[in-house]
Amino acid sequence: VQLVESGGGLVQPGESLRLTCLASGITFSRHDMSWVRQAPGKEREGVAAIYSDGGGTYYADSVKGRFTISRDNAKNTLYLQTDSLKTEDTAVYYCVTGDGNYWGQGTQVTVS
């Protein structure tokens, strides 16, 4: 199983990034998926989640209205559109299966 994130980078406050997670080795369309972030010295935070069929989503209050999770099951790909980024969004962002069994290696987002 591989979950490979990409799209992170260094941006200024107010800017946007689109994170991508490409899945392989799993039946992607059968898995609820989520994005989890971890900032230095802080606990992991689940920021967004989406049902396997894309029919429902969840957002942490800290990102609601600024981040959008989506997926393309035909492409085995999960997305996180991050808009109006704030310095407190700086973290490593991980793509995770809904059961928590599989994690990607993470992509760094730095807002400064």
C-alpha positions in Angstrom: 0.0 0.0 0.0 1.3 3.4 -0.9 -0.2 6.9 -0.2 1.9 9.5 -1.8 1.3 13.2 -1.0 2.4 16.1 -3.0 1.7 19.8 -3.5 3.1 21.3 -0.3 5.4 24.3 -0.2 6.2 27.7 1.1 3.5 30.3 0.7 2.5 33.7 2.1 -0.5 34.2 4.3 -3.7 34.4 2.3 -2.4 32.3 -0.5 -3.5 28.8 -1.6 -2.1 25.3 -2.1 -3.7 22.1 -3.5 -2.5 19.0 -1.9 -2.8 15.7 -3.7 -2.6 12.1 -2.5 -2.2 9.3 -4.9 -3.2 5.9 -3.6 -2.0 2.4 -4.8 -2.3 -1.1 -3.4 -5.8 -0.5 -2.0 -9.3 -0.4 -3.4 -9.4 3.3 -3.0 -13.1 3.6 -3.7 -13.9 1.5 -0.7 -12.0 3.7 1.8 -13.2 6.8 3.7 -10.2 9.1 3.6 -8.8 12.0 5.7 -6.2 14.6 5.9 -4.3 14.9 9.2 -1.7 17.5 10.0 1.0 17.8 12.6 2.8 21.0 13.5 6.0 21.1 15.5 5.4 20.6 19.2 1.6 20.1 18.7 -0.6 17.1 18.6 -1.9 15.6 15.3 -5.1 17.2 14.1 -7.6 15.7 11.8 -8.5 18.6 9.4 -10.8 17.0 6.9 -12.4 13.7 5.9 -14.5 12.4 3.1 -16.7 9.3 2.7 -15.7 6.6 0.2 -18.2 7.7 -2.3 -17.5 11.4 -1.8 -21.0 11.9 -0.5 -20.1 13.4 2.9 -17.3 15.5 4.3 -16.1 16.7 7.6 -13.9 19.7 8.5 -12.2 20.8 11.7 -13.5 24.1 12.9 -10.0 25.6 12.4 -10.2 25.1 8.6 -13.9 25.2 7.9 -14.7 27.6 5.1 -11.1 27.7 3.9 -10.2 24.1 3.1 -12.0 21.7 0.7 -11.6 18.0 0.6 -12.4 16.0 -2.6 -11.6 12.8 -4.3 -11.5 11.2 -7.7 -12.1 7.5 -7.3 -11.3 6.8 -11.0 -7.9 8.3 -10.5 -7.3 6.9 -6.9 -6.6 10.4 -5.8 -7.5 12.5 -2.8 -7.3 16.3 -2.8 -7.2 19.1 -0.2 -7.7 22.6 -1.5 -6.3 25.0 1.1 -7.3 28.6 0.6 -6.7 31.7 2.7 -3.8 30.0 4.4 -2.7 31.3 7.8 0.6 31.0 9.6 -1.0 28.5 12.0 -1.7 26.2 9.1 2.0 25.4 8.9 2.4 21.7 9.4 3.1 18.4 7.8 0.0 17.2 6.1 -0.7 13.4 5.9 -3.1 11.5 3.8 -4.7 8.7 5.9 -7.2 5.9 5.2 -10.4 6.3 7.3 -9.5 3.3 9.5 -6.1 4.9 10.3 -4.3 1.8 9.1 -2.4 3.5 6.2 -0.5 6.8 6.2 1.4 8.7 3.6 4.9 10.1 4.2 3.5 13.6 4.5 4.0 16.9 2.6 5.2 20.1 4.3 3.1 23.2 4.2 4.8 26.4 5.4 2.9 29.7 5.6 5.2 32.6 6.3 
